[in-house]
Amino acid sequence: MNLGLQNKRVIVTASSKGLGKATALQFAMEGAKILLSSRNEEELKTTAEEIKAASNNQEVYYVVCDVTKEDDINRLFETASALLGGVDILVNNAGGPSPGGFSQVTDEDWNTAFEKNLLSYIRTIRLALPYMKEQNFGRIVNISSSSTKEVIDGLILSNTFRLGMVGLSKSIAREYAVNNILINTVGPGRIQTDRITELDQIAAVKKNVSINEIQAGNKQMIPAGRYGEPAEFANIIAFLCSEANTYMTGQNLVVDGGMLKAL
């Protein structure tokens, strides 16, 4: 299938590692022009070089951007305009909020999670939409969590703000479908990333067992029998953002190997 991503202009936030990096790589392999962003310039530089090498020197740029800072987000889109000439595709990603139950998180934790995991998405979408409306084409994917389908104990901040992201995505998907702008939310189940390793380690310490034991137990709950690979997650995003997808919008999908029992 030809995804029609050749020369598409793509912004992927939080893309120096993990799911963001895998997503950016997949777009580059399809011939898109990529603008990476994260807070760590050294990691961004390394990732950009790796993606260029893997994609036969596809255009890959980067800009340092802390998505909790409005000025940084403004600079991200100014850079996209200067280097790419605009934006066709936006993949919103951000590191997960701090773990903890309701009694453990503070007002500061709530405010930080709101800025990073909801307000940042609002701001990037606000800046992307004028480009997409003008060209009557746009694709936005907001990376969320499996907690949008089934809450995760000990992750009250994620459970709260990821669902807010789903409401945001559904609302604007209905508003901008007439402009051929398709907007979807995709959440990872247990995909093998640093974030999942961190959560598994926290669970291991809490239960006083090895991380291997935690991971073995988790895999037993996944019908596919294993954790997913970042590239498998990235493939779904690439399709949703492609010209092959012409009608799916406003959806909340989870890539989880069949783990969740919720509909």
Contacts in CASP RR format, 6 or more apart in sequence:
PFRMAT RR
TARGET T0000
AUTHOR 0000-0000-0000
METHOD contacts of the structure
MODEL  1
MNLGLQNKRVIVTASSKGLGKATALQFAMEGAKILLSSRNEEELKTTAEE
IKAASNNQEVYYVVCDVTKEDDINRLFETASALLGGVDILVNNAGGPSPG
GFSQVTDEDWNTAFEKNLLSYIRTIRLALPYMKEQNFGRIVNISSSSTKE
VIDGLILSNTFRLGMVGLSKSIAREYAVNNILINTVGPGRIQTDRITELD
QIAAVKKNVSINEIQAGNKQMIPAGRYGEPAEFANIIAFLCSEANTYMTG
QNLVVDGGMLKAL
1 244 0 8 1.000
2 244 0 8 1.000
3 30 0 8 1.000
3 238 0 8 1.000
3 239 0 8 1.000
3 242 0 8 1.000
3 243 0 8 1.000
3 244 0 8 1.000
4 30 0 8 1.000
4 242 0 8 1.000
4 243 0 8 1.000
4 244 0 8 1.000
5 27 0 8 1.000
5 30 0 8 1.000
5 31 0 8 1.000
5 32 0 8 1.000
5 238 0 8 1.000
5 241 0 8 1.000
5 242 0 8 1.000
5 243 0 8 1.000
6 30 0 8 1.000
6 31 0 8 1.000
6 32 0 8 1.000
7 31 0 8 1.000
7 32 0 8 1.000
7 33 0 8 1.000
8 27 0 8 1.000
8 31 0 8 1.000
8 32 0 8 1.000
8 33 0 8 1.000
8 88 0 8 1.000
8 89 0 8 1.000
8 241 0 8 1.000
9 32 0 8 1.000
9 33 0 8 1.000
9 35 0 8 1.000
9 80 0 8 1.000
9 84 0 8 1.000
9 85 0 8 1.000
9 86 0 8 1.000
9 87 0 8 1.000
9 88 0 8 1.000
9 89 0 8 1.000
10 24 0 8 1.000
10 27 0 8 1.000
10 32 0 8 1.000
10 33 0 8 1.000
10 34 0 8 1.000
10 35 0 8 1.000
10 87 0 8 1.000
10 88 0 8 1.000
10 89 0 8 1.000
10 90 0 8 1.000
10 91 0 8 1.000
10 241 0 8 1.000
11 35 0 8 1.000
11 37 0 8 1.000
11 76 0 8 1.000
11 77 0 8 1.000
11 80 0 8 1.000
11 87 0 8 1.000
11 89 0 8 1.000
11 90 0 8 1.000
11 91 0 8 1.000
11 124 0 8 1.000
11 128 0 8 1.000
12 20 0 8 1.000
12 23 0 8 1.000
12 24 0 8 1.000
12 27 0 8 1.000
12 34 0 8 1.000
12 35 0 8 1.000
12 36 0 8 1.000
12 37 0 8 1.000
12 91 0 8 1.000
12 93 0 8 1.000
13 20 0 8 1.000
13 37 0 8 1.000
13 38 0 8 1.000
13 65 0 8 1.000
13 67 0 8 1.000
13 76 0 8 1.000
13 91 0 8 1.000
13 92 0 8 1.000
13 93 0 8 1.000
13 94 0 8 1.000
13 120 0 8 1.000
13 124 0 8 1.000
14 20 0 8 1.000
14 37 0 8 1.000
14 38 0 8 1.000
14 67 0 8 1.000
14 93 0 8 1.000
14 94 0 8 1.000
14 95 0 8 1.000
15 21 0 8 1.000
15 23 0 8 1.000
15 24 0 8 1.000
15 36 0 8 1.000
15 37 0 8 1.000
15 38 0 8 1.000
15 44 0 8 1.000
15 47 0 8 1.000
15 91 0 8 1.000
15 93 0 8 1.000
16 36 0 8 1.000
16 38 0 8 1.000
16 40 0 8 1.000
16 43 0 8 1.000
16 44 0 8 1.000
16 46 0 8 1.000
16 47 0 8 1.000
16 62 0 8 1.000
17 38 0 8 1.000
17 43 0 8 1.000
17 47 0 8 1.000
17 193 0 8 1.000
17 194 0 8 1.000
18 193 0 8 1.000
18 194 0 8 1.000
18 195 0 8 1.000
18 230 0 8 1.000
19 93 0 8 1.000
19 143 0 8 1.000
19 188 0 8 1.000
19 191 0 8 1.000
19 193 0 8 1.000
19 230 0 8 1.000
19 233 0 8 1.000
19 234 0 8 1.000
20 91 0 8 1.000
20 93 0 8 1.000
20 143 0 8 1.000
20 230 0 8 1.000
20 234 0 8 1.000
21 47 0 8 1.000
21 51 0 8 1.000
21 230 0 8 1.000
22 230 0 8 1.000
22 231 0 8 1.000
22 233 0 8 1.000
22 234 0 8 1.000
23 91 0 8 1.000
23 93 0 8 1.000
23 143 0 8 1.000
23 233 0 8 1.000
23 234 0 8 1.000
23 237 0 8 1.000
23 238 0 8 1.000
24 34 0 8 1.000
24 36 0 8 1.000
24 47 0 8 1.000
24 51 0 8 1.000
24 60 0 8 1.000
24 91 0 8 1.000
25 50 0 8 1.000
25 51 0 8 1.000
25 54 0 8 1.000
25 55 0 8 1.000
25 231 0 8 1.000
25 234 0 8 1.000
26 231 0 8 1.000
26 234 0 8 1.000
26 235 0 8 1.000
26 237 0 8 1.000
26 238 0 8 1.000
27 34 0 8 1.000
27 89 0 8 1.000
27 238 0 8 1.000
27 241 0 8 1.000
28 34 0 8 1.000
28 51 0 8 1.000
28 52 0 8 1.000
28 54 0 8 1.000
28 55 0 8 1.000
28 58 0 8 1.000
28 60 0 8 1.000
29 54 0 8 1.000
29 55 0 8 1.000
29 58 0 8 1.000
30 238 0 8 1.000
30 242 0 8 1.000
31 55 0 8 1.000
31 58 0 8 1.000
32 58 0 8 1.000
32 89 0 8 1.000
33 58 0 8 1.000
33 59 0 8 1.000
33 60 0 8 1.000
33 61 0 8 1.000
33 84 0 8 1.000
34 51 0 8 1.000
34 58 0 8 1.000
34 59 0 8 1.000
34 60 0 8 1.000
34 61 0 8 1.000
35 61 0 8 1.000
35 62 0 8 1.000
35 63 0 8 1.000
35 76 0 8 1.000
35 79 0 8 1.000
35 80 0 8 1.000
35 83 0 8 1.000
35 84 0 8 1.000
35 87 0 8 1.000
36 44 0 8 1.000
36 47 0 8 1.000
36 48 0 8 1.000
36 51 0 8 1.000
36 60 0 8 1.000
36 61 0 8 1.000
36 62 0 8 1.000
36 63 0 8 1.000
37 44 0 8 1.000
37 62 0 8 1.000
37 63 0 8 1.000
37 64 0 8 1.000
37 65 0 8 1.000
37 67 0 8 1.000
37 76 0 8 1.000
38 44 0 8 1.000
38 64 0 8 1.000
38 65 0 8 1.000
39 64 0 8 1.000
39 65 0 8 1.000
39 66 0 8 1.000
40 64 0 8 1.000
41 62 0 8 1.000
41 64 0 8 1.000
44 62 0 8 1.000
44 63 0 8 1.000
44 64 0 8 1.000
45 62 0 8 1.000
47 62 0 8 1.000
48 60 0 8 1.000
48 61 0 8 1.000
48 62 0 8 1.000
51 58 0 8 1.000
51 60 0 8 1.000
52 58 0 8 1.000
52 60 0 8 1.000
61 79 0 8 1.000
61 83 0 8 1.000
61 84 0 8 1.000
63 75 0 8 1.000
63 76 0 8 1.000
63 79 0 8 1.000
64 72 0 8 1.000
65 72 0 8 1.000
65 73 0 8 1.000
65 75 0 8 1.000
65 76 0 8 1.000
66 72 0 8 1.000
67 73 0 8 1.000
67 94 0 8 1.000
67 116 0 8 1.000
67 120 0 8 1.000
67 123 0 8 1.000
67 124 0 8 1.000
68 112 0 8 1.000
68 115 0 8 1.000
68 116 0 8 1.000
68 119 0 8 1.000
68 120 0 8 1.000
70 123 0 8 1.000
73 120 0 8 1.000
73 123 0 8 1.000
73 124 0 8 1.000
73 127 0 8 1.000
74 127 0 8 1.000
76 124 0 8 1.000
77 87 0 8 1.000
77 124 0 8 1.000
77 127 0 8 1.000
77 128 0 8 1.000
80 86 0 8 1.000
80 87 0 8 1.000
86 131 0 8 1.000
87 128 0 8 1.000
87 131 0 8 1.000
87 132 0 8 1.000
88 131 0 8 1.000
88 132 0 8 1.000
88 135 0 8 1.000
88 137 0 8 1.000
88 138 0 8 1.000
88 139 0 8 1.000
89 138 0 8 1.000
89 139 0 8 1.000
89 140 0 8 1.000
89 241 0 8 1.000
90 124 0 8 1.000
90 125 0 8 1.000
90 128 0 8 1.000
90 139 0 8 1.000
90 140 0 8 1.000
90 141 0 8 1.000
91 140 0 8 1.000
91 141 0 8 1.000
91 143 0 8 1.000
91 237 0 8 1.000
91 241 0 8 1.000
92 120 0 8 1.000
92 121 0 8 1.000
92 124 0 8 1.000
92 125 0 8 1.000
92 140 0 8 1.000
92 141 0 8 1.000
92 142 0 8 1.000
92 143 0 8 1.000
93 143 0 8 1.000
94 116 0 8 1.000
94 117 0 8 1.000
94 120 0 8 1.000
94 121 0 8 1.000
94 143 0 8 1.000
95 116 0 8 1.000
95 117 0 8 1.000
95 195 0 8 1.000
96 116 0 8 1.000
96 117 0 8 1.000
96 145 0 8 1.000
96 158 0 8 1.000
96 195 0 8 1.000
97 109 0 8 1.000
97 112 0 8 1.000
97 113 0 8 1.000
97 116 0 8 1.000
97 117 0 8 1.000
97 155 0 8 1.000
97 157 0 8 1.000
97 158 0 8 1.000
97 161 0 8 1.000
98 105 0 8 1.000
98 109 0 8 1.000
98 112 0 8 1.000
98 113 0 8 1.000
98 157 0 8 1.000
99 154 0 8 1.000
99 155 0 8 1.000
99 157 0 8 1.000
99 199 0 8 1.000
99 202 0 8 1.000
100 154 0 8 1.000
100 155 0 8 1.000
100 156 0 8 1.000
100 157 0 8 1.000
101 153 0 8 1.000
101 154 0 8 1.000
101 155 0 8 1.000
101 156 0 8 1.000
102 156 0 8 1.000
105 156 0 8 1.000
105 157 0 8 1.000
109 157 0 8 1.000
110 157 0 8 1.000
113 157 0 8 1.000
113 158 0 8 1.000
113 160 0 8 1.000
113 161 0 8 1.000
114 161 0 8 1.000
117 157 0 8 1.000
117 158 0 8 1.000
117 161 0 8 1.000
117 162 0 8 1.000
117 165 0 8 1.000
118 161 0 8 1.000
118 164 0 8 1.000
118 165 0 8 1.000
118 168 0 8 1.000
121 142 0 8 1.000
121 165 0 8 1.000
121 168 0 8 1.000
122 168 0 8 1.000
125 140 0 8 1.000
125 168 0 8 1.000
125 172 0 8 1.000
125 183 0 8 1.000
128 140 0 8 1.000
129 176 0 8 1.000
129 181 0 8 1.000
132 138 0 8 1.000
132 140 0 8 1.000
132 176 0 8 1.000
132 179 0 8 1.000
132 181 0 8 1.000
133 176 0 8 1.000
133 179 0 8 1.000
133 181 0 8 1.000
136 179 0 8 1.000
136 180 0 8 1.000
137 180 0 8 1.000
137 181 0 8 1.000
138 179 0 8 1.000
138 180 0 8 1.000
138 181 0 8 1.000
138 182 0 8 1.000
139 181 0 8 1.000
139 182 0 8 1.000
139 183 0 8 1.000
139 240 0 8 1.000
139 241 0 8 1.000
139 242 0 8 1.000
139 245 0 8 1.000
140 169 0 8 1.000
140 181 0 8 1.000
140 182 0 8 1.000
140 183 0 8 1.000
140 184 0 8 1.000
141 183 0 8 1.000
141 184 0 8 1.000
141 185 0 8 1.000
141 186 0 8 1.000
141 237 0 8 1.000
141 240 0 8 1.000
141 241 0 8 1.000
142 165 0 8 1.000
142 168 0 8 1.000
142 169 0 8 1.000
142 183 0 8 1.000
142 184 0 8 1.000
142 185 0 8 1.000
142 186 0 8 1.000
143 185 0 8 1.000
143 186 0 8 1.000
143 187 0 8 1.000
143 188 0 8 1.000
143 237 0 8 1.000
144 162 0 8 1.000
144 165 0 8 1.000
144 166 0 8 1.000
144 185 0 8 1.000
144 186 0 8 1.000
144 187 0 8 1.000
144 252 0 8 1.000
145 152 0 8 1.000
145 155 0 8 1.000
145 158 0 8 1.000
145 162 0 8 1.000
145 187 0 8 1.000
145 188 0 8 1.000
145 189 0 8 1.000
146 152 0 8 1.000
146 187 0 8 1.000
146 188 0 8 1.000
146 189 0 8 1.000
146 254 0 8 1.000
146 256 0 8 1.000
146 259 0 8 1.000
146 260 0 8 1.000
147 155 0 8 1.000
147 158 0 8 1.000
147 159 0 8 1.000
147 162 0 8 1.000
147 163 0 8 1.000
148 162 0 8 1.000
148 163 0 8 1.000
148 165 0 8 1.000
148 166 0 8 1.000
148 185 0 8 1.000
148 187 0 8 1.000
148 252 0 8 1.000
148 254 0 8 1.000
149 252 0 8 1.000
149 254 0 8 1.000
149 260 0 8 1.000
149 262 0 8 1.000
149 263 0 8 1.000
150 260 0 8 1.000
150 261 0 8 1.000
150 262 0 8 1.000
151 159 0 8 1.000
152 158 0 8 1.000
152 159 0 8 1.000
165 185 0 8 1.000
166 185 0 8 1.000
166 252 0 8 1.000
169 183 0 8 1.000
169 184 0 8 1.000
169 185 0 8 1.000
169 250 0 8 1.000
169 252 0 8 1.000
170 185 0 8 1.000
170 250 0 8 1.000
170 252 0 8 1.000
172 183 0 8 1.000
173 182 0 8 1.000
173 183 0 8 1.000
173 184 0 8 1.000
173 249 0 8 1.000
173 250 0 8 1.000
174 250 0 8 1.000
176 183 0 8 1.000
177 249 0 8 1.000
182 240 0 8 1.000
182 245 0 8 1.000
182 246 0 8 1.000
182 247 0 8 1.000
182 248 0 8 1.000
182 249 0 8 1.000
182 250 0 8 1.000
183 249 0 8 1.000
183 250 0 8 1.000
184 240 0 8 1.000
184 248 0 8 1.000
184 249 0 8 1.000
184 250 0 8 1.000
184 251 0 8 1.000
184 252 0 8 1.000
184 253 0 8 1.000
185 250 0 8 1.000
185 251 0 8 1.000
185 252 0 8 1.000
185 253 0 8 1.000
186 233 0 8 1.000
186 236 0 8 1.000
186 237 0 8 1.000
186 240 0 8 1.000
186 253 0 8 1.000
186 254 0 8 1.000
186 255 0 8 1.000
187 253 0 8 1.000
187 254 0 8 1.000
187 255 0 8 1.000
187 256 0 8 1.000
188 233 0 8 1.000
188 254 0 8 1.000
188 255 0 8 1.000
188 256 0 8 1.000
189 228 0 8 1.000
189 254 0 8 1.000
189 255 0 8 1.000
189 256 0 8 1.000
189 257 0 8 1.000
189 259 0 8 1.000
189 260 0 8 1.000
190 196 0 8 1.000
190 218 0 8 1.000
190 222 0 8 1.000
190 227 0 8 1.000
190 228 0 8 1.000
190 256 0 8 1.000
190 259 0 8 1.000
191 227 0 8 1.000
191 228 0 8 1.000
191 229 0 8 1.000
191 230 0 8 1.000
191 232 0 8 1.000
191 233 0 8 1.000
191 255 0 8 1.000
192 227 0 8 1.000
192 228 0 8 1.000
192 229 0 8 1.000
192 230 0 8 1.000
193 230 0 8 1.000
196 227 0 8 1.000
197 211 0 8 1.000
200 211 0 8 1.000
200 214 0 8 1.000
200 215 0 8 1.000
200 218 0 8 1.000
201 211 0 8 1.000
203 214 0 8 1.000
204 210 0 8 1.000
204 211 0 8 1.000
204 213 0 8 1.000
204 214 0 8 1.000
207 214 0 8 1.000
215 227 0 8 1.000
218 227 0 8 1.000
219 225 0 8 1.000
219 226 0 8 1.000
219 227 0 8 1.000
221 259 0 8 1.000
222 256 0 8 1.000
222 257 0 8 1.000
222 258 0 8 1.000
222 259 0 8 1.000
223 257 0 8 1.000
223 258 0 8 1.000
223 259 0 8 1.000
224 257 0 8 1.000
224 258 0 8 1.000
225 257 0 8 1.000
228 255 0 8 1.000
228 257 0 8 1.000
232 255 0 8 1.000
233 255 0 8 1.000
236 253 0 8 1.000
236 255 0 8 1.000
239 245 0 8 1.000
240 248 0 8 1.000
254 260 0 8 1.000
END
